[in-house]
Amino acid sequence: MSKIFSKEIKETYLQAAKELKRHLGSGEYRLLKPEKAFIQWYIFAQFGKKIGDQDVAIVDSPGENGIDAIVSTNRETFVLQMKYEVVPRISYVSQNDVKDFEKLSRIFRDEFPDIKFSDWLNDVRPQIKNRYKHIHDMLRRDPKSIRFVFVTSKLCSLDLGDMIEIESAPNILSLWDLYRDGFTPPTESIEIKLSDNWSIDTERFRTYVGLADALDFLKIMEDDKNERLFAQNVRTDLRSKINIAVRETYEKEPEKFWLGNNGIYIVCKRVIQEGKTFKLFYPSVINGSQTLHAIAASDERHSCKILVRILQMDVTGDQKLLGEIIRRTNTQNPMKLVNLAAHDPYQLNIARYLDKYKIFYERREKEWKNEKKDLLTDFIHINIQELGQWLSLLHKDIGFGTARAQVHELFQEKYYEEIFQCFDRELTSPLYNDMVLIVWSALLYWEVIYEFNKKQRLAARIVQFLLIRSIYDAITSDKKIKDKIPRMLEQHQFGHKKIPIKLISLIKKVILDLRKIQKKEQSREETVDFSNFYKRNNLTMDAYKKICRRKYSSSLSRVLSLVINKIE
């Protein structure tokens, strides 16, 4: 049945299409024609592959019936034709365009009466013939391994046969939302069987609940080497003691496993149900990652029931609803406030912004170590807790003591909105520029203290937030230095290769004077040792004003202006 979309839904799609257009006109895509940029973006967003990979072929030749790309994965090969709406209007795709692509798929299958594949092959470029021959041969041996997909940012209201698939605006713009929010690439689809299932419909979403076999999920995970199924989970595999207990229950009492387990919660964009089989499009496990990783770590494989909840949301998602679910759904491992903020829109915006500096923003606990470190070899990483602490230094009412000793408060409503609410989706807030400066200041400071001996380094960690803010102040007081920092951060020039001795010596002097002011306070109040002193907001602010601002502010600015070009 053809589908006609309401005006309200088309406006939602139009907003996402405009965002995608802006993205394709910036960064690595800015020198490409929009249509070519769309091809490259889609392949990376959907498959996690880039142009130049051996299993990606860009065809894009008018003489080959509009095939734009061929992408091979471990299990399937995708023959893609792309139709990008350069000026976003969210119009409907041409019926003739779709029919032409369907005709091409029939030629490959030797099912088109007027043109044989061998005759068609004579007219294509020599360098691409072998790929086409391979696709033709595979269609004979294993038809399901080849998929002809018509990809368009337009809408489609056509009835389709079995020859081709269509990825139209709803799915493309859903993919854009996931890509924009850092979930790249998502799992395209999975199939699971649910017994004793039931569902509920509301205006905002549809839910399904039932019992699945754990073996189905283990098979999916075996094929999901890059953890795409867990893209929206707030934490990756924690490998905790609780996970070990879950695994033991699975191994010793599989028939009772689901009775004491919270199960799996999956959010997805679309569900197709055929009897007890459910096909989920763009699924992500938002709760239950620990359960699945715990049983996957076992050497045993048992057929056992596991409770599954599925939430089907609209094309652009509902971040507020998703956030509420993540917060309200309990897990078997303790959940911290910082974990719950992982997929907050502000955090996703920050991740997108830092990506251009080749900084991986670790919002999910242990994601860098478990998943990204080996993939993003030219990136560095900072985590959500560190950035929260650094950004809090820009707010005088929060205090250095809070940043050091009461980190959890930074992620409570009292301070969270103040610290993060200005990080807008359009990435235009001036606070992004301030973030670059404070991040560089912090990274520089940590490289400086690695030059200290063990005892000096311990003291430097305790007073770190006063010094990081001091470096930030020195940067902002000198426009020439300030203008250089974004480029230096982009090139990862913050001292990990070379730090001038003058800067190291000055930082040591500041720390010594901070220790002196603490000793003076301890002579009046014995319990205020070096650590406790720097947990108190009033004492740390007083020390910052006396030492960092009055005594060393101009010295730090002067030294930075002299050595900035020597920092590598």
C-alpha positions as CSV (number, residue, x, y, z in Angstrom):
1,M,0.0,0.0,0.0
2,S,1.3,3.4,-0.9
3,K,2.0,5.9,1.9
4,I,1.1,9.6,1.9
5,F,2.8,11.6,4.7
6,S,1.1,14.4,6.6
7,K,2.2,18.0,6.5
8,E,3.4,17.8,10.1
9,I,5.6,14.8,9.5
10,K,7.0,16.3,6.3
11,E,8.0,19.4,8.2
12,T,9.8,17.2,10.8
13,Y,11.7,15.5,7.9
14,L,12.4,18.9,6.3
15,Q,14.2,20.1,9.4
16,A,16.4,17.0,9.6
17,A,17.1,17.3,5.8
18,K,18.3,20.9,6.2
19,E,20.6,19.8,9.0
20,L,22.0,17.0,6.8
21,K,22.5,19.5,3.9
22,R,24.6,21.8,6.2
23,H,26.7,18.9,7.3
24,L,27.4,17.8,3.7
25,G,28.5,21.3,3.0
26,S,31.1,21.4,5.7
27,G,34.2,19.5,7.0
28,E,35.6,16.7,4.8
29,Y,32.6,17.0,2.4
30,R,32.8,20.7,1.6
31,L,34.9,20.3,-1.6
32,L,32.6,17.6,-3.0
33,K,29.4,18.0,-5.1
34,P,26.4,17.5,-2.8
35,E,25.4,14.3,-4.6
36,K,28.9,12.8,-4.1
37,A,29.0,14.0,-0.5
38,F,25.7,12.2,0.2
39,I,27.1,9.0,-1.2
40,Q,30.2,9.1,1.0
41,W,28.3,10.1,4.1
42,Y,25.7,7.4,3.7
43,I,28.3,4.7,3.3
44,F,30.1,5.7,6.4
45,A,26.9,6.4,8.5
46,Q,25.3,3.1,7.4
47,F,28.2,0.7,7.2
48,G,31.1,2.3,9.0
49,K,33.2,2.2,5.9
50,K,35.1,4.9,4.1
51,I,36.0,5.5,0.5
52,G,39.2,3.7,-0.2
53,D,38.2,0.6,1.7
54,Q,38.7,-2.5,-0.4
55,D,35.1,-3.6,0.0
56,V,33.7,-0.2,-1.1
57,A,33.5,0.7,-4.8
58,I,32.2,4.0,-6.0
59,V,30.8,3.6,-9.5
60,D,28.8,6.7,-10.2
61,S,28.9,6.4,-14.0
62,P,26.0,7.4,-16.2
63,G,26.7,4.5,-18.6
64,E,26.0,1.9,-15.9
65,N,22.3,2.5,-15.3
66,G,22.8,4.7,-12.3
67,I,24.6,2.4,-9.9
68,D,26.5,4.7,-7.6
69,A,28.2,2.4,-5.2
70,I,28.8,-1.3,-4.2
71,V,29.5,-2.1,-0.6
72,S,30.4,-5.5,0.8
73,T,30.0,-6.6,4.4
74,N,30.8,-9.9,6.0
75,R,27.5,-11.4,5.0
76,E,26.0,-9.3,2.1
77,T,26.8,-7.1,-0.8
78,F,24.8,-3.9,-1.4
79,V,24.3,-2.5,-4.9
80,L,23.3,1.2,-4.3
81,Q,21.7,3.8,-6.4
82,M,21.5,7.3,-4.7
83,K,19.1,10.1,-5.3
84,Y,19.9,13.1,-3.2
85,E,17.5,16.1,-3.0
86,V,20.1,18.9,-3.2
87,V,17.5,21.6,-2.2
88,P,15.5,20.1,0.7
89,R,11.8,20.0,-0.2
90,I,11.0,16.5,0.9
91,S,9.3,15.8,-2.5
92,Y,8.3,12.4,-3.8
93,V,10.7,10.3,-5.7
94,S,10.1,9.7,-9.4
95,Q,8.3,6.5,-10.3
96,N,10.5,6.1,-13.4
97,D,13.7,6.3,-11.3
98,V,12.6,3.5,-9.2
99,K,11.4,1.4,-12.1
100,D,14.8,1.9,-13.9
101,F,16.6,0.6,-10.9
102,E,14.3,-2.4,-10.6
103,K,14.9,-3.1,-14.3
104,L,18.6,-3.1,-13.6
105,S,18.2,-5.6,-10.7
106,R,16.2,-7.9,-13.1
107,I,19.1,-7.7,-15.7
108,F,21.5,-8.9,-13.0
109,R,19.1,-11.8,-12.2
110,D,18.6,-12.6,-15.9
111,E,14.9,-11.9,-15.5
112,F,14.5,-9.0,-17.9
113,P,13.2,-10.2,-21.2
114,D,14.8,-7.6,-23.5
115,I,18.3,-7.3,-22.2
116,K,20.7,-10.1,-21.1
117,F,23.3,-9.5,-18.4
118,S,26.1,-10.5,-20.8
119,D,25.1,-7.9,-23.3
120,W,24.7,-5.3,-20.7
121,L,28.2,-6.1,-19.3
122,N,29.8,-5.3,-22.7
123,D,29.0,-1.6,-22.2
124,V,30.4,-1.0,-18.8
125,R,33.9,0.1,-17.8
126,P,36.6,-2.7,-17.8
127,Q,37.8,-1.9,-14.3
128,I,34.4,-2.5,-12.7
129,K,33.4,-5.6,-14.8
130,N,34.7,-8.1,-12.3
131,R,32.6,-6.7,-9.5
132,Y,29.5,-7.0,-11.6
133,K,30.3,-10.5,-12.6
134,H,30.8,-11.5,-9.0
135,I,27.4,-10.0,-8.1
136,H,25.8,-11.8,-11.0
137,D,27.4,-15.1,-9.9
138,M,26.4,-14.6,-6.3
139,L,22.8,-14.0,-7.3
140,R,22.7,-17.5,-8.8
141,R,24.4,-19.2,-5.8
142,D,22.9,-17.2,-2.9
143,P,20.3,-14.6,-4.0
144,K,19.8,-13.3,-0.4
145,S,23.5,-12.3,-0.2
146,I,22.9,-9.5,-2.8
147,R,20.7,-6.5,-2.0
148,F,19.7,-3.8,-4.5
149,V,18.9,-0.7,-2.5
150,F,17.5,2.6,-3.8
151,V,18.7,5.3,-1.4
152,T,17.0,8.7,-1.5
153,S,16.5,11.7,0.8
154,K,13.0,12.0,-0.8
155,L,9.8,10.4,0.2
156,C,8.4,7.3,-1.6
157,S,4.7,6.4,-2.0
158,L,5.2,3.5,-4.4
159,D,4.3,-0.1,-4.0
160,L,7.4,-2.2,-4.2
161,G,8.1,-5.8,-5.4
162,D,10.8,-8.1,-4.2
163,M,13.5,-7.0,-6.6
164,I,14.7,-3.9,-4.8
165,E,14.6,-2.1,-1.4
166,I,14.0,1.6,-0.9
167,E,15.7,3.7,1.8
168,S,13.7,6.9,1.6
169,A,13.5,10.0,3.8
170,P,12.1,8.4,7.0
171,N,15.0,5.9,7.2
172,I,17.7,8.3,5.8
173,L,16.8,11.1,8.2
174,S,16.5,8.6,11.0
175,L,20.1,7.5,10.1
176,W,21.1,11.2,10.1
177,D,19.7,11.6,13.6
178,L,21.7,8.6,14.8
179,Y,24.9,9.8,13.0
180,R,24.5,13.4,14.4
181,D,24.2,12.0,17.9
182,G,27.3,10.0,17.6
183,F,25.8,6.5,17.0
184,T,27.8,5.6,14.0
185,P,27.1,3.2,12.4
186,P,23.9,1.8,13.9
187,T,22.8,-1.8,13.4
188,E,20.6,-1.8,10.3
189,S,18.2,-4.6,11.4
190,I,18.0,-7.7,13.5
191,E,15.4,-10.5,13.8
192,I,14.3,-12.1,17.0
193,K,11.5,-14.4,18.0
194,L,9.2,-13.6,20.9
195,S,6.9,-16.1,22.6
196,D,4.0,-14.9,24.8
197,N,4.3,-11.5,23.3
198,W,1.9,-8.6,23.6
199,S,2.0,-4.9,22.5
200,I,0.6,-1.5,23.4
201,D,0.0,1.5,21.1
202,T,0.1,5.2,22.1
203,E,0.3,8.4,20.0
204,R,4.1,8.7,20.7
205,F,5.3,5.1,20.5
206,R,4.5,1.4,20.3
207,T,5.8,-1.2,22.7
208,Y,6.2,-4.9,22.5
209,V,7.0,-7.3,25.3
210,G,7.8,-11.0,25.2
211,L,10.3,-13.8,25.9
212,A,13.2,-14.5,23.6
213,D,15.9,-17.1,23.5
214,A,19.3,-15.9,24.7
215,L,20.9,-17.9,21.9
216,D,19.3,-15.5,19.3
217,F,21.1,-12.6,21.0
218,L,24.4,-14.4,21.3
219,K,24.3,-15.1,17.5
220,I,23.6,-11.5,16.8
221,M,26.5,-10.4,19.0
222,E,28.8,-12.8,17.2
223,D,28.1,-11.0,14.0
224,D,28.2,-7.6,15.6
225,K,32.0,-7.2,16.1
226,N,31.8,-3.4,16.5
227,E,29.2,-3.4,19.2
228,R,26.7,-1.5,16.9
229,L,23.8,-3.0,18.8
230,F,24.8,-1.2,21.9
231,A,25.3,2.2,20.4
232,Q,22.8,4.0,22.6
233,N,23.5,2.1,25.8
234,V,24.9,4.4,28.4
235,R,27.6,2.0,29.3
236,T,29.6,-0.7,27.6
237,D,30.7,-4.0,29.0
238,L,31.8,-3.2,32.6
239,R,33.2,-6.7,33.4
240,S,32.1,-6.3,37.0
241,K,31.6,-8.8,39.8
242,I,27.9,-8.5,39.2
243,N,28.4,-9.6,35.6
244,I,30.3,-12.7,36.9
245,A,27.3,-13.6,39.1
246,V,25.0,-13.2,36.1
247,R,27.2,-15.5,34.1
248,E,27.2,-18.1,36.8
249,T,23.4,-18.1,37.0
250,Y,23.2,-18.6,33.3
251,E,25.7,-21.5,33.4
252,K,24.2,-23.3,36.5
253,E,20.5,-22.5,36.3
254,P,19.6,-21.5,32.8
255,E,15.9,-22.6,33.2
256,K,15.5,-20.0,36.0
257,F,17.7,-17.3,34.4
258,W,15.0,-14.9,33.2
259,L,13.1,-15.0,36.5
260,G,15.7,-13.0,38.4
261,N,17.0,-10.9,35.5
262,N,15.7,-7.5,34.3
263,G,16.0,-8.5,30.7
264,I,16.7,-6.6,27.5
265,Y,15.3,-3.2,26.6
266,I,15.6,-2.3,22.9
267,V,14.7,1.0,21.2
268,C,14.3,1.0,17.4
269,K,12.8,3.1,14.6
270,R,10.5,0.5,13.0
271,V,9.2,-3.0,13.7
272,I,7.8,-5.5,11.3
273,Q,6.0,-8.4,13.0
274,E,5.3,-11.7,11.2
275,G,3.8,-14.1,13.7
276,K,6.4,-14.5,16.5
277,T,9.2,-13.1,14.4
278,F,10.1,-9.4,14.9
279,K,12.4,-7.5,12.5
280,L,13.7,-4.4,14.2
281,F,15.2,-1.6,12.1
282,Y,18.0,0.6,13.6
283,P,17.8,-1.2,17.0
284,S,19.9,-0.4,20.0
285,V,20.0,-2.1,23.4
286,I,19.5,0.8,25.9
287,N,19.3,-1.6,28.9
288,G,20.6,-5.1,29.3
289,S,24.1,-4.7,27.9
290,Q,25.6,-6.1,31.0
291,T,23.3,-9.2,30.9
292,L,24.2,-10.0,27.3
293,H,27.9,-9.4,27.7
294,A,27.9,-11.5,30.9
295,I,26.4,-14.6,29.2
296,A,28.5,-14.0,26.0
297,A,31.6,-14.3,28.1
298,S,30.6,-17.8,29.1
299,D,32.1,-20.8,27.4
300,E,28.8,-22.5,27.6
301,R,25.8,-22.0,25.3
302,H,22.4,-22.7,26.8
303,S,18.9,-22.2,25.3
304,C,17.2,-20.1,28.0
305,K,14.4,-17.5,28.1
306,I,15.1,-13.8,28.5
307,L,12.6,-11.0,28.9
308,V,12.6,-8.5,26.0
309,R,11.0,-5.1,25.8
310,I,10.9,-3.2,22.5
311,L,10.2,0.5,22.1
312,Q,9.4,1.7,18.6
313,M,9.9,5.5,18.3
314,D,9.3,7.9,15.4
315,V,11.9,8.8,12.8
316,T,13.7,11.6,14.7
317,G,13.4,9.8,18.0
318,D,12.2,11.4,21.2
319,Q,15.3,12.3,23.2
320,K,13.3,13.4,26.3
321,L,11.3,10.1,26.3
322,L,14.5,8.1,25.7
323,G,16.2,9.9,28.6
324,E,13.4,9.2,30.9
325,I,13.5,5.5,30.1
326,I,17.2,5.3,30.6
327,R,16.9,7.0,34.0
328,R,13.9,5.0,35.2
329,T,15.0,1.6,34.0
330,N,17.0,-0.1,36.7
331,T,20.2,-2.1,36.0
332,Q,21.9,-4.7,38.0
333,N,25.1,-2.6,38.2
334,P,24.9,0.6,40.2
335,M,24.1,3.6,37.9
336,K,25.7,7.0,38.6
337,L,24.3,10.3,37.5
338,V,27.2,10.8,35.1
339,N,26.1,7.5,33.4
340,L,22.6,8.7,33.0
341,A,23.7,11.9,31.2
342,A,25.5,9.9,28.5
343,H,22.9,10.4,25.8
344,D,21.6,13.8,26.9
345,P,21.3,16.1,23.9
346,Y,23.9,18.5,25.3
347,Q,26.4,15.7,25.6
348,L,25.7,14.5,22.1
349,N,26.3,18.0,20.8
350,I,29.6,18.2,22.6
351,A,30.7,14.9,21.1
352,R,29.9,16.1,17.6
353,Y,31.9,19.3,18.2
354,L,35.0,17.6,19.6
355,D,35.0,15.1,16.9
356,K,36.5,17.7,14.5
357,Y,39.5,18.0,16.8
358,K,39.9,14.2,16.7
359,I,38.9,14.0,20.4
360,F,36.7,11.1,21.3
361,Y,34.3,12.3,24.0
362,E,33.8,9.2,26.2
363,R,30.2,9.6,27.5
364,R,29.7,5.9,28.2
365,E,31.8,4.3,30.9
366,K,34.8,2.3,29.5
367,E,33.8,2.9,25.9
368,W,37.2,4.1,24.9
369,K,39.1,1.1,26.3
370,N,36.5,-1.5,25.3
371,E,35.5,-0.2,21.8
372,K,37.1,2.9,20.3
373,K,40.8,2.9,21.3
374,D,41.8,0.4,18.6
375,L,39.5,2.0,16.0
376,L,40.4,5.7,16.4
377,T,44.1,5.4,16.4
378,D,44.7,9.1,15.6
379,F,42.2,10.3,18.3
380,I,42.8,11.2,21.9
381,H,40.0,10.8,24.4
382,I,38.5,12.7,27.4
383,N,35.6,11.5,29.4
384,I,32.4,13.1,30.5
385,Q,33.4,13.5,34.1
386,E,36.7,15.2,33.3
387,L,34.9,17.7,31.0
388,G,32.2,18.4,33.5
389,Q,35.0,19.3,36.0
390,W,36.9,21.5,33.6
391,L,33.7,23.3,32.4
392,S,32.7,23.9,36.0
393,L,35.8,26.0,36.4
394,L,34.2,28.6,34.1
395,H,31.4,29.1,36.7
396,K,32.5,31.1,39.8
397,D,29.5,30.0,41.9
398,I,30.4,26.3,41.6
399,G,33.9,26.4,43.2
400,F,37.1,24.5,42.9
401,G,36.4,22.3,45.9
402,T,33.1,21.1,44.3
403,A,34.9,20.3,41.1
404,R,37.5,18.2,42.9
405,A,35.6,16.5,45.7
406,Q,31.9,16.5,44.8
407,V,31.8,15.6,41.1
408,H,28.4,14.0,41.4
409,E,26.9,17.4,42.2
410,L,28.0,18.6,38.7
411,F,25.6,16.2,37.2
412,Q,22.6,17.0,39.4
413,E,20.0,19.5,38.3
414,K,21.5,22.3,40.5
415,Y,24.6,22.6,38.4
416,Y,24.1,20.4,35.3
417,E,21.9,22.9,33.4
418,E,24.2,25.7,34.2
419,I,27.3,23.9,32.9
420,F,25.8,22.2,29.9
421,Q,22.6,23.9,28.7
422,C,24.4,26.3,26.3
423,F,25.8,23.5,24.1
424,D,23.2,23.8,21.4
425,R,22.4,21.5,18.5
426,E,23.6,24.0,15.9
427,L,27.0,24.2,17.5
428,T,26.9,28.0,17.5
429,S,27.1,28.9,21.2
430,P,30.2,30.9,22.2
431,L,30.7,28.3,25.0
432,Y,32.1,25.9,22.4
433,N,35.0,28.3,21.9
434,D,35.5,28.5,25.7
435,M,35.4,24.7,25.9
436,V,38.2,24.4,23.4
437,L,40.4,26.7,25.5
438,I,39.7,25.0,28.8
439,V,40.2,21.5,27.3
440,W,43.6,22.6,25.8
441,S,44.5,24.1,29.2
442,A,43.7,20.9,31.0
443,L,45.5,18.7,28.5
444,L,48.6,20.9,28.7
445,Y,48.6,20.8,32.5
446,W,48.4,17.1,32.6
447,E,51.3,16.8,30.2
448,V,53.3,19.3,32.4
449,I,52.9,17.3,35.5
450,Y,54.0,14.1,33.9
451,E,57.4,15.8,33.9
452,F,57.3,15.9,37.8
453,N,58.6,13.2,40.2
454,K,56.0,11.1,42.0
455,K,55.7,13.4,45.1
456,Q,55.4,16.5,43.0
457,R,52.8,14.9,40.7
458,L,50.6,14.0,43.7
459,A,50.5,17.6,44.8
460,A,49.9,18.8,41.3
461,R,46.9,16.6,41.0
462,I,45.4,18.0,44.1
463,V,45.6,21.6,43.0
464,Q,45.0,20.8,39.3
465,F,41.8,22.8,38.9
466,L,43.3,26.1,40.1
467,L,46.2,25.7,37.7
468,I,43.9,24.7,34.8
469,R,41.8,27.8,35.3
470,S,45.1,29.8,35.6
471,I,46.3,28.6,32.2
472,Y,42.8,29.4,30.7
473,D,43.0,32.9,32.2
474,A,46.4,33.4,30.7
475,I,45.2,32.3,27.3
476,T,42.1,34.6,27.3
477,S,44.2,37.6,28.4
478,D,46.3,37.4,25.2
479,K,44.5,37.5,21.9
480,K,47.5,36.1,19.9
481,I,47.7,33.1,22.2
482,K,43.9,32.7,22.2
483,D,43.7,32.6,18.4
484,K,46.3,29.9,18.2
485,I,44.7,27.4,20.6
486,P,42.0,25.9,18.3
487,R,44.6,25.0,15.7
488,M,46.9,23.6,18.4
489,L,44.1,21.5,19.8
490,E,43.2,20.2,16.3
491,Q,46.8,19.2,15.8
492,H,47.1,17.7,19.3
493,Q,49.8,20.2,20.2
494,F,49.5,20.4,24.0
495,G,52.8,19.1,25.2
496,H,52.7,15.4,24.7
497,K,55.9,15.6,22.6
498,K,57.6,18.6,24.0
499,I,57.1,21.1,26.8
500,P,59.4,24.1,27.3
501,I,61.3,24.0,30.6
502,K,60.3,27.6,31.4
503,L,56.6,26.6,31.6
504,I,57.4,23.5,33.8
505,S,59.5,25.5,36.2
506,L,56.8,28.2,36.6
507,I,54.0,25.6,37.3
508,K,56.2,24.1,40.0
509,K,56.7,27.5,41.6
510,V,52.9,28.1,41.6
511,I,52.3,24.7,43.3
512,L,54.9,25.4,45.9
513,D,53.3,28.7,46.8
514,L,49.9,27.0,46.9
515,R,51.3,24.5,49.4
516,K,52.7,27.4,51.5
517,I,49.3,29.0,51.8
518,Q,47.8,25.7,52.8
519,K,50.4,25.2,55.5
520,K,49.6,28.6,56.9
521,E,45.9,27.7,57.2
522,Q,46.8,24.3,58.7
523,S,48.7,26.1,61.5
524,R,45.3,27.7,62.5
525,E,43.2,24.6,61.8
526,E,45.0,21.3,62.2
527,T,42.6,19.1,60.2
528,V,43.1,21.3,57.0
529,D,45.9,19.2,55.5
530,F,46.9,19.6,51.8
531,S,44.1,17.4,50.5
532,N,41.3,18.7,52.7
533,F,42.3,22.3,52.0
534,Y,41.6,21.9,48.3
535,K,38.2,20.3,48.9
536,R,36.8,23.5,50.4
537,N,35.5,26.2,48.1
538,N,36.2,29.2,50.3
539,L,39.8,28.2,50.9
540,T,40.5,27.3,47.3
541,M,39.0,30.5,46.0
542,D,41.1,32.5,48.4
543,A,44.3,30.6,47.4
544,Y,43.4,31.1,43.7
545,K,43.0,34.9,44.1
546,K,46.2,35.3,46.1
547,I,48.6,33.0,44.3
548,C,47.3,32.4,40.8
549,R,45.7,35.7,39.9
550,R,47.7,38.3,41.8
551,K,51.1,36.7,42.0
552,Y,51.5,34.6,38.9
553,S,48.9,35.7,36.4
554,S,51.1,38.0,34.4
555,S,54.1,35.6,34.7
556,L,52.1,32.7,33.3
557,S,50.7,34.9,30.4
558,R,54.2,36.1,29.6
559,V,55.8,32.6,29.6
560,L,53.0,31.2,27.5
561,S,53.5,34.0,24.9
562,L,57.2,33.1,24.8
563,V,56.9,29.3,24.5
564,I,53.6,28.7,22.8
565,N,55.2,28.0,19.5
566,K,57.6,25.5,21.1
567,I,54.8,23.3,22.6
568,E,54.3,20.2,20.6
